[in-house]
Amino acid sequence: MIENRLTELESKLALTEDLVDALNQTVARQQMQIDSLQAQLRVVYQQVQTLTPDDVRTPREELPPHY
């Protein structure tokens, strides 16, 4: 009886460790994606800050010439 319970607990522990490892990998991958997106956002923000009013176009100015 106790041996069966111990075996069951060991199995659950192994599955839990696998799950925690998988979750850690997911969190690490997501953090890398967040870091990358933040870096991209900084670049876009810097580009927007350097725009002058002459650089800003209205949607009508963005239409292709055949319209």
Phi, psi and omega in degrees: 000306181294322180297320177296317179295320179295317178298317179296317178295321178296320178296315179297322178295317179297317178296320179295318178297319177297317180296316179297318177299316179296318179294321178298319178295319179296315180297318179296317179296318179294323178295321177296320178295319178297315179300318179296315180295322178295320178296317178297319180295321177299318179297314180297317180299316178296321178295319179295321181295332182272355179292142172255163181303331178291336181280341184279131180244148176275162178303326180296325180289340181277350182292142176298155185297338183282359178270000000 
